[in-house]
Amino acid sequence: MKLSRNRLDTGEFPAGLACIAVAAMMVVTSAQAQNTAPSAPDSDRRDQQISDLQRQIDELKALLKQGAQGTVESRATSTPSASNAPANMAPSSDRVRLSETPSGYRFINTETTNIGIYGLLDLTIGSSSTGGPNANPNAATGGVTNKRWTGLDVSWMNGNRWGIQGSHVLDKETATNLVIKLESEFELPTGNFDGGYAAPVLFNRDAWIGLQSPTLGLLTFGRQDSLGRDVNMIWANPFSTDKNGYSEGGWMNNQVMYQLMEYSGSPTGNRWDSSVVWKKVSGNWMASLGYQFAGLQNTQPSNGGTDVVDTGKGLKGTQQALGLGYNSTDNIWHASASATHANYDGYGKKVFSLGGNFRPIHELRLNGGVYRADIGQPTAVGNRKDLAWTLSAQIYPAGKFDYALAYYHISATNAGNAGGNTLQPFDLTANIASAASGKWDTFYGAAFYRWDSQTDFYLAWDTSRVSGGYNSGYFNGNRNINQVGLGARYFF
């Protein structure tokens, strides 16, 4: 066991050293007692005893000195985050134990390696005006389900998850670390894998490895957030962080609320398979680049549910993105922009975004931004053009409550459809035969009660409407939908 000098200086002796110190005092006391008025016949034995006791005292002093020169095992204040500049926490090199942190548990904690487990449980009791998750509009119902449903729903605020993340020091001099993240999502009502794929995907949220250093920034390889999702999160919804950084995007989990995230997605959803992403913070600025390779990709069922294969035809099967962000020195405002291009099926898809947030007073944060999309479609149909924008606010009064309000508007011109529903911006378009123009408007909000740093409760709601030729499968054949959800979250 190693001990820090700071703990010795402040008198916070561990139990082991306390016992040694008491033993030393007892030895000295014994020696003093035996040295009082000895008789002549016992003098030789007394001298031997004193010599033995002195030797024991010297050994105890040496142990105390060795302890004072060591270092104590460091219990970290946060789980090492591979997506947020993990640093060497300089813990004990000879101890491994499970220790609780505000964002998880660290079960490997050495001078060079930190590995932790974390998770989130989000329980939502939801009520929807257009039927539940298994509503089935069909010919018998006229293609419409408008009976209100109430029950345990797939979580609204955050996907239920557990994950492993960590770092390993490769070079102390340059502070270069190997970083990893594996994250799996599940549905709390059933325990099923979540993610919308035909076959279960264990680490459907994250499965990547990378390098990080002050000079390099963060370079990651594998399955991870699409770049646009991370770049735009600071303004595209009121629930995410406000500052450009290395962390992955934290959007809400209710499809009606997070529809704008589809403008940051791909045929593999709003996460990239087989991708490489680079991010670098330098002063107030942040730059990022991303590339999704063709080949091993799990597409959503609406896009065939199979791998997108590169046929060697230009950039077919790939996606590229870049982002730029700025954080004000006083941390009052932040801005970001992104550009994404994809070619999965011979038809290019381009999306541009610009937005930011501003905090006029400490208790209020305002967010806003815009997306423009140019989606390639077959010549017989013509290209699609979208314009979408959002405004939102977060209110932080004193106490344990805080609130969020948001509105978004989507205008799609000549948008391809399949099965009667308007395609998402990055859905495959090679086989569409018809298109229509329409709009989607949504107003939503939430109130939170922060019980403590790991537990909160929320009441969330949304009211949404599609018009013109815009249709969404989430409306179950209706033109309007309103929902309300009561939930609780626990972070570990």
Summary of the structure (lengths in Angstrom):
residues: 492
radius of gyration: 30.0
end to end distance: 28.1
largest distance: 120.0
contacts: 1641
relative contact order: 0.10
helix: 16%
strand: 44%
